[in-house]
Amino acid sequence: MDNRVLRAIAFTYTQLFRGVPLYVLVLWIYFGLVYAVGIDIPRIPSGIIALALLNSGYLSETFRSGILAVDKGQREAGEALGLKPGQVSRLIVLPQAGRIVVPPTGNQFVDAIKDSAILSIIGVPELMKIAQEQANMYYRPFEFYTVAGLLYLVAVIIVSKGISKLEQRLARFSRVGKEASSDSVKAVSEVGG
């Protein structure tokens, strides 16, 4: 397939799923697919599909940006060492891009956790749906919605801490690599001088 065709498909996919609100996407997948093409997807899989499509649109742009953020000189250096294009990508570009995309990827996971509340519109038994049912049953909306908010907050803090630990670990490996590289340069200059 032509590279321009693949780019057009990727661009359309990204723009479509970043541009359509999750609320509309959930309703379209759960109700619209039955009406349009006769595909009946249960509530929970419909919600998972909607969240996956929405977030994949954002994450594809995050990863594209991360790859493009790696300096062109890094690729050229790999090629100068005799690496093939696949090796340059795998050994040089992707590890650096991986470190770049960790923070925005973590933010997207946090958004996915919070976005799951919208799935209650199709009856998915998630946290907000259960809080709503309990609030209606016991006539105590403040307490149930406060607890739901606190549980979302705890989930977000856990994910954020995990992403922060991952960032620290990757930064440590990055420093070790730079120190090893600088030691190699010193050793070569000492031999040569």
Residue, then its C-alpha position, 0 to 999 in steps of 0.5 A: m500500500d502506498n505510504r500516502v494512503l497509509r498516512a491519509i488513513a492514520f490522519t483520518y482515524t486520529q482526527l475522527f476519534r479525537g474530534v468526536p465527543l466520547y458521549v456521542l461515540v458511546l451512544w453511536i457504538y451502543f445504539g447506532l451500530v444496531y440501527a445502521v448495520g445490525i451489530d448488537i454489542p453488549r453495554i460493557p464491550s461497547g463502553i470498552i470499545a468507545l474508550a479504546l477508540l477515543n484514547s487510541g486517537y489521542l495516543s497515536e498523536t502522542f507517539r507520533s509526536g514523541i518519535l518526531a521529537v527525537d533529533k534527526g542527528q540521532r538517526e543520522a548517527g545510527e546510519a553513520l555507524g552502519l545500522k539499518p533503518g529498522q535497527v536505527s528505529r528499534l535501538i536509537v529512536l524508539p527508546q528515546a521516544g519512549r521516555i518522551v511519551v511517558p508523561p502524556t501517556g500517563n495523562q491519557f490513562v488518567d483521562a480514561i479513568k475519569d472518562s469511564a464515568i460517561l459509560s453510565i449513560i448506557g447502563v454500564p455498572e461503573l463507579m458513577k452508575i453505582a453511586q447514582e443508584q445508591a444515591n437514588m435508593y437512599y436519598r443521599p446524593f452528597e455522600f455517595y457522589t463524594v465517595a465516588g469522587l474520592l475513589y476516582l481521586v485515589a485511582v488517579i493518584i495511584v496511576s500518577k504515582g506509577i507514571s512518576k516512578l516509571e519516569q524516574r526509572l527511565a531518567r535513571f537509565s538515561r543518566v547511566g547511558k549518558e555517563a557510560s557514553s561520556d566515559s567512552v569518549k574520555a577513554v577514546s580521547e585519552v588513547g588518541g592523545 
